[in-house]
Amino acid sequence: MKPTIYFATDHAGLELKDLLLSYVRDDLGYTVIDCGPVVYDAQDDYPDFIALAARKVSASPKDRAILLGGSGQGEAMVANRFPHVRAAVFYGEPQTPQVDVSGQTLSMIMSSREHNDANVLSLGARFLTESAAKDAVETWLEGAFSGDERHVRRIKKIEHVNKQ
């Protein structure tokens, strides 16, 4: 069963959010829920909307959220304050895999799923074309957590940090 995908943004990502929401629902076949905003307001504050989506994922960590903002950075900071939320930021690295210093072939968008089991993707709307955003979202949604013991161990440590 596919997870529910929550969307949230502020004015900076509103247009791209609406396009991606339709794409994820209509083309990729996910159930989507729009946490807002639904109209443009240049004075809105992203924490108001991002917290709604992050709270949903916090309560059901197998679901996911796609957040948008100018850079995506502040949105990820808000989301990561919630238990069980692991938000990754994406604002436009090449989709082609890169070779890291150890010689392993990786893609940032894929490693956020494979290694970190990211359940929230925060997009920098001012840095992405519609096409690049769609590619990133599809790649991320189709990615799976590896389940490797070292990654499970690290995620448990992240969860423990929230309790200190």
Secondary structure, DSSP 8 states (H G I E B T S, - for coil): ----EEEE--GGGHHHHHHHHHIIIIIT---EEE-S--S--TT--HHHHHHHHHHHHHHSTTSEEEEEESSSHHHHHHHTTSTT--EEEES---SS-EE-TTS-EE-HHHHHHHTT---EEEEEGGG--HHHHHHHHHHHHH------HHHHHHHHHHHHHTT-
